[in-house]
Amino acid sequence: MSEEYSLRESVAKLGRLAPIIKDADGNIIDGEHRRQLDEKWAEEFSIKLEHIKDPIQRLLARMNINLVRRTVSAEEKTKWLKDLKELTGWSTD
């Protein structure tokens, strides 16, 4: 069963259970699959975090939310770390 099917089935049975989380500028931090399933979800059931104002904060928030909530693949973790390196200019040393 795919994630989209599971989400679609869950929404059909229980309704929207989790909001879409956005940064101060309205960029999605968490909930892209929910938005893809139902565009109105982003308009009608979202939380805007006014203190998240830049790409580094947004990425760190995304990492935190996802690591706490679900199992994250090694590939996704690697991508996040590459993105963080690019955003900050940090060295892999």
Residue, then its C-alpha position, 0 to 999 in steps of 0.5 A: m500500500s502506497e503512502e498516498y493511498s494510506l493517507r487518502e484512506s485515512v482521510a476518507k475514514l477519519g478526516r484531516l488529523a494533522p495540519i500542514i506546517k508552514d514557515a513565516d513566508g508560507n513555505i511548507i515545512d511539513g505536509e506536502h503529501r497532504r497538500q498534494l492530496d487536497e489543495k484546500w488542506a493548505e488553506e483550511f488546516s495549516i499552522k504558520l510558524e512566524h519564528i521560522k524565517d530562513p531556509i536553514q531554520r525551515l530545513l532544521a524544523r523539517m528534519n526535527i518534525n520528521l525524525v520525531r514522527r516517522t522512520v526516515s530513510a538513509e537517502e532522505k537523511t543524506k539529502w537533508l545533510k547535503d542541503l544543510k551543508e549547501l545552505t550553511g557552507w559547512s565542511t564535511d570535515 
